[in-house]
Amino acid sequence: MRTILLLTISNIFMTFAWYGHLKYRNVPLWKVVVISWGIAFFEYCFQVPANRIGSYEFNPAQLKTIQEVITLSVFSIFSILYLGEPMRWNYGVGFAFIVLAAFFIFHKW
């Protein structure tokens, strides 16, 4: 559970670092890059421990799958609430396929 919590916090920072600047298109690109790098530092402060701790419980493919599901979940919420983007049906279908992929990766065959 610690891994998932740390990955979620990491993804919140990552999403703001990568996409938060889209609301501020008038800010010069060099400033956006510097600010994004500053935010990304905190992302790594959570991401690296999450993967280290998680590696005792999950294999690398499982860790990456968890990461992607969390990333899309966080980004969906961010996109709707922060950027004001509508949720479209095809986004939901695509996300469902990723959840299906997670099933195949985690299922004991």
ZIVENZI-V911795 format. One line per field, one symbol per residue. ss: DSSP state (~ for helix, > for strand, _ for the rest). phi: phi as a letter, one per 40 degrees, with the letter a starting at -180 (. if undefined). psi: psi as a letter, one per 40 degrees, with the letter a starting at -180 (. if undefined). A space follows every 10 residues. Layout:
ss: ???
phi: ???
psi: ???
This chain:
ss: _~~~~~~~~~ ~~~~~~~~~~ ~~~_____~~ ~~~~~~~~~~ ~~~~~~~~~~ ~~~~_____~ ~~~~~~~~~~ ~~~~~~~~~~ ~_______~~ ~~~~~~~~~~ ~~~~~~___
phi: .ccccccccd ccccccccbc cccbcccddc cccccccccc dcdccbcccd ccccccbbcd ccdccddccc dccccccdcc cccgcccbcc cccccccccc ccdcccccc
psi: dddddddddd dddddddded edefeehidd dddddddddd dddddddddd ddddeediid dddddddddd dddddddddd ddefiihidd dddddddddd dddddehh.
